[in-house]
Amino acid sequence: MSAQTDIEPVATTFRAIGTDHTILATDPDALEPAVRLAQQHLADLDVAASRFRSDSEVSGLARAARSGPVTATVSPLLASYVQAALQTAQVTDGLVDFTVGAAVVAAGYDADIEIVRARTSGPADLPDSLAGRHSLVPGWRHVRLDGHRLSLPRGCVIDLGASAKAHAADVIAAALAAALPGRFLVNLGGDIATNGAAAQGGWRIGIEDADGSTLQTIETRTGTTAVTTSSTRHRHWLRDGIPGHHIVDPRTGEVARSPWAQVTCVAETALLANAASTASIVLGSEAPAWLTARGIPARLDSLQGDSTTTPGWPAP
């Protein structure tokens, strides 16, 4: 997604945690410190929550859970992101479940996406923690978080990919509003959070197709509005002729087989918007009714190129 405002903003794009991010600011002097703040937060998040770093807290927890349940004291940062993931699971009735890590690994997403795409055949090597597993998805209800004390069931591999970027966008946007002048838009790989009064105009956000073309431009007029897109066409790969992507249906432990190429949702926070868009990919044809019942404006683009919208989504 792309964005602008009635006041021409300044912007910087940078890469972190495996994808591109953009910070837009209405005050040119605030852009550089805003980018530094965002980069530092994402660097700290990578150390805490990356599945692809052997020295991350998440990887350490997975190793500890190989032989049985584990309870450990985690950093305040990881605890806050696990809490956000628990909230995501709760509001989606488990359609978005952060205990799918083992299933995501089994589907082939066990390294940075560039490495995964470079492979042409053979299954991913599964970690020892999956040996003798009873289920690829232990289930979020088996996770306990008490302050900074986190308890996981045996064999659990945490995957915060469905909530971490969105929550980070919210956290960074709030931190920028508190620390720096002007208005900001934080776009973390398609998870957008905005802040600041909109008296002089809102943000215009372009909904982009996988090829980078703009499908529609929408405009925000509230003080804080979040827009996120979940897609099956960005983090995808081909293995032995079988396509795969990073969104797993926790009900089956398999890659979600969805009619939607991407789903874009609007909500008060990026975390809630992303929860809805990811759940919609999992739900498939049931998604429009599910979104409508919850009052979530959304645009759902099918694999065939047509689109469906729910009430409240702006007309083209």
Buried (B, 14 or more C-beta within 10 A) or exposed (E): BBBBBEEEBBBBEEEBBBBEBBBBBBBEEBBEEBBEBBBEBBEBBBBBBBBBBEEBBBBBBBBBBBEEBBEBEBBEBBBBBBBBBBBBBEBBEBBBBBBBBBBBBBBBBBBEBEEBBEBEEEEBEBBEBBEEBEEBBBBBEEBEBEEBEBBBBBBBBBBBBBBBBBBBBBBBBBBBBEEBEBBBBBBBBBBBBBBBEBEEBBBBBBBBBEEEEEBBBBBBEEBBBBBBBBBBBBBBBBBEEEEBBBBBBBEEBBBBEBBBBBBBBBBEBBBBBBBBBBBBBBBEEEBBEBBBEBEBBBBBBBEEEEBBBBEEBEEE
